[in-house]
């Protein structure tokens, strides 16, 4: 069973985490199931950028982003070549190392 290693994030996951994930599950679904509260303002419908993550290892094991995801990534904060929307990045059969960005672009935050 593949694992996702979440690198430490100051507020969301201060200690980092290692979770097991079923192939076919999105990174966002797996994180939320393990109490890693990735923002997902559009409820994982690929209509925002709040679940943007960096795939530091294992990027090539993911299916390519489709045009809609690419369009949203163009609007995300701090995008780099390893960026994906975690609601669209579906785990295959390899382990991943994921970094959560310091900021997201969210006009309305549920937590404030």
C-alpha positions as CSV (number, residue, x, y, z in Angstrom):
1,X,0.0,0.0,0.0
2,X,1.5,3.4,-1.0
3,X,2.3,6.0,1.6
4,X,2.2,9.8,1.6
5,X,4.8,11.6,3.6
6,X,3.5,15.1,4.5
7,X,6.4,17.4,5.3
8,X,6.0,19.6,8.4
9,X,3.7,22.6,7.9
10,X,3.7,25.3,10.6
11,X,-0.1,25.2,11.3
12,X,-1.7,22.3,9.4
13,X,0.8,19.5,10.2
14,X,3.6,20.8,12.5
15,X,5.2,17.4,13.0
16,X,4.7,16.2,9.5
17,X,2.9,12.8,8.9
18,X,3.2,9.5,7.1
19,X,-0.1,8.0,6.1
20,X,-1.1,4.9,4.1
21,X,-3.4,5.4,1.2
22,X,-5.4,3.3,-1.2
23,X,-4.5,3.6,-4.8
24,X,-7.2,5.6,-6.5
25,X,-7.7,8.0,-3.6
26,X,-6.9,11.6,-4.1
27,X,-4.2,13.2,-1.9
28,X,-6.8,15.6,-0.5
29,X,-9.2,12.7,0.5
30,X,-6.3,10.8,2.1
31,X,-5.2,13.8,4.0
32,X,-8.6,14.7,5.3
33,X,-9.3,11.1,6.3
34,X,-6.1,11.3,8.5
35,X,-7.0,14.7,10.1
36,X,-4.6,16.7,8.0
37,X,-6.9,19.7,7.3
38,X,-6.0,20.7,3.8
39,X,-8.2,23.6,2.7
40,X,-10.7,22.6,0.0
41,X,-13.1,25.5,-0.5
42,X,-14.8,24.0,-3.5
43,X,-15.4,20.6,-1.9
44,X,-12.9,18.9,-4.2
45,X,-14.6,19.8,-7.4
46,X,-11.6,21.4,-9.2
47,X,-13.1,24.9,-8.9
48,X,-10.5,26.7,-6.8
49,X,-6.8,26.5,-5.8
50,X,-7.0,26.1,-2.0
51,X,-5.8,22.5,-2.0
52,X,-2.7,23.3,-4.0
53,X,0.3,21.1,-2.9
54,X,3.9,20.4,-4.0
55,X,4.7,16.8,-4.9
56,X,8.4,16.6,-3.9
57,X,8.8,12.9,-4.7
58,X,6.6,10.6,-6.8
59,X,5.3,13.2,-9.2
60,X,5.7,11.0,-12.2
61,X,3.5,8.3,-10.7
62,X,0.5,10.6,-10.9
63,X,-1.7,11.0,-14.0
64,X,-1.1,14.2,-15.8
65,X,-3.1,17.2,-14.8
66,X,-6.0,17.9,-17.2
67,X,-6.6,21.3,-18.8
68,X,-9.0,22.5,-16.1
69,X,-6.6,21.7,-13.3
70,X,-3.8,23.4,-15.2
71,X,-6.0,26.5,-15.6
72,X,-6.5,26.7,-11.9
73,X,-2.9,26.1,-11.1
74,X,-2.1,29.1,-13.2
75,X,-4.0,31.1,-10.5
76,X,-2.5,29.5,-7.4
77,X,0.0,31.1,-5.0
78,X,3.6,30.0,-5.4
79,X,3.2,27.4,-8.2
80,X,6.3,25.5,-9.2
81,X,6.8,22.6,-11.6
82,X,5.9,20.1,-8.9
83,X,2.5,21.7,-8.1
84,X,-0.8,19.9,-8.2
85,X,-4.3,20.4,-6.8
86,X,-4.5,17.7,-4.2
87,X,-8.2,17.0,-5.0
88,X,-7.2,16.0,-8.5
89,X,-3.9,14.2,-7.8
90,X,-4.9,10.6,-7.5
91,X,-2.4,8.2,-5.8
92,X,-1.2,5.3,-8.0
93,X,1.2,2.7,-6.7
94,X,4.2,4.7,-5.5
95,X,4.9,6.6,-2.3
96,X,4.7,10.4,-2.4
97,X,6.4,13.2,-0.5
98,X,4.0,16.2,-0.3
99,X,4.7,19.7,0.9
100,X,1.9,22.0,1.8
101,X,2.4,25.6,0.7
102,X,2.7,28.3,3.3
103,X,-0.3,30.3,1.8
104,X,-3.4,29.6,-0.3
105,X,-5.6,32.0,-2.2
106,X,-8.9,31.8,-0.5
107,X,-11.1,34.8,-0.5
108,X,-13.3,33.4,2.3
109,X,-11.9,31.2,5.0
110,X,-14.2,29.0,7.0
111,X,-11.9,29.2,10.0
112,X,-12.0,33.0,10.5
